Amino acid sequence: MIPMHHVKRRSVLRGVMGGAAVSVGLPYLDCFLNTNGTALAATGTQLPTRFGTWFWGLGLNPGRWEPKDEGKMTEMGIELQPLNAYKDRMNVFSGLKAFLDGKPLQVHTSGANAILTGSVPRGQASLPSIDTIVADAIGTQTRFRSLEAASAGNATHSQSRRSGAVVNPAEVSPAALYTRIFGAEFQDPNASTFTPDPAVMARRSALSAVIEDRKSFEKTLGAADKARLDEYFTSLRSLEQQLDLQLKKPAPLEACTKPADAAETPVGTEIEMVKANHKIFAGLLAHALACGQTRVINMAFTDSTSSLRKAGGHQTHHEYSHEEPVDAVLGYQPTMAWFFGEVMTSFAYFLDQLDGIKEGDRTLLDRTLIMTGTDHGYAKLHGIENIPVFTVGGANGRVKTGLHFRAVGDTVSRIGLTVQQAMGVPVSTWGTESNQTSKPFADMLA
């Protein structure tokens, strides 16, 4: 164990790039922790608990995602198969609904509002979303109270809001999010004021700039920390290499001529493009949590109307929900099921990034609670009954996992109340009107 007067938790590796100072934060290495790997050696403070939301549109096919057994899960539903590796580390909630109290259904809005704000207003949500409530409790000592990202290229896809009029906009560029996370001194290579040559930036990344400080720092570490630091920087390097492609101007093509102006089309909604951006965002958000930049993250994989398209196709996921007939043999919409498979596979990748970062005796995912949200139960009917919601991660031992809670007809806001209590928010009642509840899922709380 290296004495803490030699190495401090907030240590960073420093260097110079293009004449400007750069710094790279460090994850929780063993030398920062007590011998059990559960708390900071210098203060005895427990490693922090984090929170996140992950949103997708159009729910899932009823009857194909719900686990068969109530209580301890022994088998996942068909459409949750991509999450099998996390079966024992997640909780699944089925049968829950959003109450309207006579108000008109706001399609793609009412269900999400009930999950994330505990209410169903007539129009735009007027209450803060659950992530901002949690951030007020656990995120006031970090550089960013929360970080938001949207994979499909639209900042308004963010489901995070301080109030009805104050939405926390999502980052839509992985390069922009990278810039925010790694410090104000890191210049945005896509900005008009960017001075260094992007090709030079690609060759001399922030990691290259701190190489000498890194070598000196490694001399103070034991074998386990050296290996972990190498894994950490290898992961960061991989992210930077993916971003390098976005920093280079495409080569000119002499045969290309500019066509007449065309109508604006959706940006970044082809499924492979969305998945590619999501992969980079997932890694960056995981590193932001690991480096103490924030304790709350929000990922919007799609917008609530799910504008995802197959490569080369024009029909959106949302349009399929209306127009695709139910297969008489299968009993469900097959193309919709295909999209749901892509969504759940991407969610599994997001979890992989959190689980791939070790913190003491656990992983980052073990110290985090991720809550999913969506807008509907059965998208073909745009219903708000049996809305699928899950939580994943142990919240630093604050929640029990591997459970299926079937609560037919109960308000979906019960999950939000439970999550807030798990995260230390002093609340006993949450929600409005018929979505108000004082009934958490007590069996989930450790």
Secondary structure as UniProt FT lines:
FT   TURN            4..6
FT   TURN            9..10
FT   STRAND          12..17
FT   TURN            18..19
FT   STRAND          20..25
FT   HELIX           30..32
FT   TURN            35..36
FT   STRAND          39..40
FT   TURN            41..43
FT   STRAND          50..55
FT   TURN            62..63
FT   STRAND          71..72
FT   HELIX           78..89
FT   STRAND          90..94
FT   TURN            101..102
FT   TURN            107..109
FT   HELIX           110..117
FT   HELIX           130..138
FT   TURN            140..141
FT   STRAND          147..150
FT   TURN            151..152
FT   HELIX           155..157
FT   HELIX           174..181
FT   TURN            184..185
FT   TURN            189..190
FT   TURN            192..193
FT   HELIX           198..203
FT   HELIX           206..209
FT   HELIX           211..218
FT   TURN            219..220
FT   HELIX           223..244
FT   HELIX           245..247
FT   TURN            254..255
FT   HELIX           271..290
FT   TURN            291..292
FT   STRAND          296..300
FT   TURN            304..305
FT   TURN            311..312
FT   HELIX           317..323
FT   TURN            328..330
FT   HELIX           334..355
FT   STRAND          358..359
FT   TURN            360..361
FT   STRAND          362..363
FT   HELIX           365..367
FT   STRAND          368..373
FT   TURN            379..382
FT   STRAND          389..392
FT   HELIX           395..397
FT   STRAND          403..406
FT   TURN            408..409
FT   HELIX           413..422
FT   TURN            423..424
FT   HELIX           433..435
FT   HELIX           442..444
//
